[in-house]
Amino acid sequence: GENVEQHPSTLSVQEGDSAVIKCTYSDSASNYFPWYKQELGKRPQLIIDIRSNVGEKKDQRIAVTLNKTAKHFSLHITETQPEDSAVYFCAASRNNNDMRFGAGTRLTVKP
Amino acid sequence: DAGITQSPRHKVTETGTPVTLRCHQTENHRYMYWYRQDPGHGLRLIHYSYGVKDTDKGEVSDGYSVSRSKTEDFLLTLESATSSQTSVYFCAISEIETGELFFGEGSRLTVL
């Protein structure tokens, strides 16, 4: 089955700096790559996703890039703010039933 | 919140006792999932359902069973709880068109 590796496990940045989280996956048939944000004590929520026919997607301060050849994808957050502090999970799947998640990255944005 | 509610939200039980967690949805989604969340492991799929009475195993299904007798309810049962099943359990539904998962609020289970 799919295996998703996520790095780093913790990340601390100053407010206003950029943050990058990287994931690799093993199943070349995976075609959907979402990113979820989980605030303390809350449920995970989708913040951005990308499909295999696209190399990059951007939504305001958040962007995701995908390299299918190398089987890795990354989340980029620019101009970080304290409210960006949370745990971020990457995931990969090729159908509705096999979404595999990375272990998560705890992002801390220091004011 | 995609109309998903989980119950109970918190439960403490003893080793060897049976436990059932309930997931209820109000929007007639076909696919429902149970995940567990543990530090260092992210979210791991336990079981999923693709319709009434149609269920299948995920990557960490040992020690768990599920049932779906109605579209709106997906039950997760621990027949004989063990300390290794102490975790936060999330139910989720998926939007068929997009693949996006919507999670419930989670159920924190502690097995002593």
Boltz contact constraints between the chains, C-beta under 6 A:
constraints:
  - contact:
      token1: [A, 32]
      token2: [B, 99]
      max_distance: 6.0
  - contact:
      token1: [A, 43]
      token2: [B, 103]
      max_distance: 6.0
  - contact:
      token1: [A, 43]
      token2: [B, 105]
      max_distance: 6.0
  - contact:
      token1: [A, 44]
      token2: [B, 103]
      max_distance: 6.0
  - contact:
      token1: [A, 46]
      token2: [B, 100]
      max_distance: 6.0
  - contact:
      token1: [A, 89]
      token2: [B, 42]
      max_distance: 6.0
  - contact:
      token1: [A, 96]
      token2: [B, 31]
      max_distance: 6.0
  - contact:
      token1: [A, 96]
      token2: [B, 94]
      max_distance: 6.0
  - contact:
      token1: [A, 97]
      token2: [B, 48]
      max_distance: 6.0
  - contact:
      token1: [A, 101]
      token2: [B, 42]
      max_distance: 6.0
  - contact:
      token1: [A, 101]
      token2: [B, 43]
      max_distance: 6.0
  - contact:
      token1: [A, 102]
      token2: [B, 42]
      max_distance: 6.0
  - contact:
      token1: [A, 103]
      token2: [B, 40]
      max_distance: 6.0
  - contact:
      token1: [A, 103]
      token2: [B, 41]
      max_distance: 6.0
  - contact:
      token1: [A, 103]
      token2: [B, 42]
      max_distance: 6.0
  - contact:
      token1: [A, 104]
      token2: [B, 42]
      max_distance: 6.0
